[in-house]
């Protein structure tokens, strides 16, 4: 019987680290890669050329022993630990408040990295990993990072102009997170926040003006928003003529016209 019949390379997974022993006594240690449904062993390190060495397909080799040194999951976990580096101190977040506090703590640590770009990259990955867990929008992640950078030099709560180039911004670039955005429950995070009563009743309010423009047949949309978003914003209106003619209507509560 061929020794390969006693060992099944087909059960191996991509990037799994294994050690094999061939019928002639040769041993090889490396990482599994799969090409055209065939398994190969990529060997690197001492005793191998600088560009590495490939054994396989494993299905065609006389393998008498096959030992798994690291599973695929263990390889990915080790890679993850290297990418995020030393964990920013703090308990593992569970509740809504925990998650917000943890994100702000990591954001403050990122702002304090200075010129250490390697550590900054590791801390950024820690921030993104937690933000991904709750599906936090990119614009709201940016708000937290910008705000924590601002808090390194000031104790007051920042306004949008303090952490952005203007007092309005595209909602896809910068937006203040709502408390519910940090909630572990996705149904709570998806719940819409109603406009304040004064914004709904004000005919010159941003959203009412937008609605009126659309009722007139204009192609209008909100282009920039302030903070809070119902008090200040820009409405981009495309003119109903040939070409690319458009204008921006700027609205502020202090100047309803």
C-alpha positions in Angstrom: 0.0 0.0 0.0 1.2 3.5 -0.9 1.9 5.4 2.3 -0.1 8.4 0.9 -3.2 6.2 1.2 -2.8 6.3 5.0 -2.7 10.2 5.1 -5.5 12.4 3.6 -4.1 15.8 2.5 -7.6 16.7 1.2 -8.7 17.6 4.7 -6.1 20.3 5.0 -7.1 24.0 4.9 -5.5 27.0 3.3 -2.7 28.5 5.4 -2.7 25.6 7.9 0.9 25.0 9.1 1.9 21.3 9.0 4.9 19.0 9.1 5.2 16.0 6.8 7.5 13.1 6.6 8.1 11.3 3.3 8.8 7.6 2.7 12.5 8.4 2.1 12.7 10.0 5.6 12.7 13.6 4.4 10.8 16.1 6.5 9.3 19.4 5.5 7.5 22.1 7.5 5.4 24.8 5.9 2.1 26.5 5.1 -0.6 24.8 3.0 -1.8 26.5 -0.1 -4.5 25.2 -2.5 -4.2 25.6 -6.3 -6.7 24.0 -8.6 -8.0 21.8 -5.8 -4.5 20.4 -5.2 -2.7 20.9 -1.9 0.9 22.2 -1.8 3.3 22.9 1.0 5.2 26.2 0.9 8.4 26.0 3.0 10.4 28.9 4.1 13.2 29.5 6.6 16.4 27.8 7.5 17.5 25.2 5.1 15.3 26.5 2.2 16.1 29.0 -0.6 15.3 32.7 0.1 12.4 32.6 -2.3 11.1 29.5 -0.6 10.5 25.9 -1.6 7.3 24.2 -2.7 6.4 20.5 -2.2 3.5 18.9 -3.9 0.9 18.3 -4.9 0.7 16.5 -1.5 -1.8 14.1 -2.9 1.0 12.7 -5.2 3.6 12.3 -2.4 4.4 9.3 -0.4 3.6 10.8 3.0 4.0 8.5 6.0 3.3 11.1 8.7 1.4 14.4 8.7 1.2 16.6 11.8 -0.8 19.8 12.1 1.3 22.5 14.0 -1.2 25.4 13.6 -4.8 25.3 12.4 -6.1 27.9 10.0 -7.9 29.6 12.9 -4.7 29.7 15.0 -2.7 31.2 12.1 -5.3 34.0 11.6 -5.5 34.7 15.3 -1.7 35.0 15.5 -1.7 37.3 12.5 -4.4 39.4 14.1 -2.4 39.7 17.4 0.6 41.0 15.4 -1.5 43.5 13.5 -3.2 45.1 16.6 -0.2 44.9 18.8 -0.4 45.5 22.5 -4.0 46.0 23.5 -5.1 49.4 24.9 -5.8 48.7 28.6 -9.4 48.4 29.6 -12.2 45.9 30.2 -13.9 44.2 27.3 -17.0 46.3 26.5 -20.5 44.8 26.9 -23.1 47.5 27.2 -23.8 50.6 25.1 -21.9 52.9 27.5 -19.0 50.4 27.6 -18.6 50.4 23.9 -18.7 54.2 23.5 -16.2 54.6 26.4 -13.9 52.0 24.8 -14.0 53.6 21.4 -13.2 57.0 22.8 -10.4 55.5 24.9 -8.8 53.9 21.9 -9.4 57.1 19.8 -7.6 59.2 22.5 -4.7 56.7 22.5 -4.5 57.0 18.7 -4.3 60.8 18.9 -1.5 60.4 21.4 0.7 58.2 19.3 2.6 61.2 17.8 5.2 60.2 15.2 5.0 56.5 16.0 3.1 55.6 12.9 3.6 51.9 13.4 1.9 52.0 16.8 -0.8 54.4 15.4 -1.6 51.8 12.7 -2.0 49.1 15.4 -4.2 51.3 17.5 -6.3 52.2 14.5 -6.9 48.5 13.8 -8.1 48.0 17.4 -10.5 50.9 16.9 -11.8 49.6 13.6 -12.2 46.1 15.0 -14.6 47.3 17.7 -16.4 49.8 15.4 -17.0 47.0 12.9 -18.5 44.9 15.7 -21.4 47.4 16.0 -21.4 48.5 12.3 -20.6 52.1 13.2 -20.7 54.4 10.1 -17.4 55.7 8.8 -18.5 59.3 9.2 -19.3 58.7 12.9 -16.0 56.9 13.5 -14.3 60.0 12.1 -16.2 62.2 14.5 -14.9 60.2 17.5 -11.3 60.3 16.3 -11.4 64.0 15.5 -13.1 64.8 18.8 -10.6 62.9 20.9 -7.7 64.6 19.0 -9.3 68.0 19.9 -9.7 67.0 23.6 -5.9 66.6 23.9 -5.7 70.4 23.8 -9.1 71.5 25.2 -11.5 70.5 28.0 -14.6 72.0 26.4 -17.0 70.1 24.2 -16.1 70.7 20.6 -18.4 72.2 17.9 -18.1 71.0 14.3 -15.9 73.9 13.3 -13.4 72.8 16.0 -12.9 69.3 14.5 -13.7 70.1 10.8 -12.7 72.6 8.2 -16.2 74.3 8.4 -19.3 74.4 10.5 -21.0 72.0 8.0 -19.9 68.7 6.5 -21.0 66.1 4.2 -23.0 63.5 6.2 -20.8 60.8 4.6 -17.6 62.4 5.9 -18.5 63.5 9.4 -21.5 63.1 11.6 -21.9 63.0 15.4 -22.8 59.5 16.7 -26.1 59.1 18.5 -26.1 57.2 21.9 -28.0 54.4 20.3 -25.3 53.9 17.6 -23.2 52.2 20.3 -26.0 49.8 21.3 -25.1 46.0 21.0 -28.6 45.4 19.6 -28.7 46.0 15.8 -32.4 46.7 15.9 -31.8 49.6 18.3 -29.0 51.0 16.2 -31.2 51.0 13.1 -34.0 52.9 14.8 -34.5 56.3 13.3 -34.3 59.4 15.5 -37.3 61.8 15.0 -36.8 65.4 14.3 -37.4 67.8 17.3 -40.9 69.2 17.4 -39.6 72.8 16.7 -37.8 71.5 13.6 -41.0 69.7 12.3 -43.2 72.8 12.8 -40.8 75.5 11.5 -41.7 76.2 7.8 -38.2 77.5 7.3 -36.6 74.4 8.9 -34.1 72.6 6.7 -36.1 69.5 6.1 -39.3 71.5 5.4 -37.6 73.7 2.9 -36.2 70.6 1.2 -39.6 69.1 1.1 -41.1 72.3 -0.4 -38.4 72.4 -3.1 -39.1 68.8 -4.1 -42.9 69.6 -4.3 -42.1 72.3 -6.7 -40.4 69.7 -9.0 -36.8 70.7 -8.2 -34.0 68.1 -7.9 -32.8 69.0 -4.5 -30.9 67.1 -1.8 -29.1 67.8 1.4 -25.4 68.3 0.6 -24.0 69.5 4.0 -25.2 69.3 7.6 -24.2 71.1 10.7 -24.4 69.9 14.3 -27.2 69.5 15.4 -28.2 68.6 11.8 -31.6 70.3 11.9 -30.2 73.7 12.8 -27.8 74.3 9.9 -27.3 72.8 6.4 -26.8 73.2 2.7 -29.3 72.1 0.1 -27.9 71.4 -3.4 -30.4 72.2 -6.1 -29.9 71.2 -9.8 -31.6 73.7 -12.2 -34.1 72.3 -14.7 -32.1 73.4 -17.7 -29.6 71.8 -20.0 -26.0 71.6 -18.7 -24.7 71.3 -15.1 -26.2 74.4 -13.6 -26.9 74.1 -9.9 -26.9 76.3 -6.8 -26.6 75.8 -3.0 -29.2 77.1 -0.6 -27.7 77.7 2.8 -29.9 77.6 5.9 -29.2 78.6 9.5 -31.6 78.9 12.4 -30.3 82.5 13.0 -31.0 83.4 9.4 -34.1 81.6 8.2 -34.1 83.4 4.9 
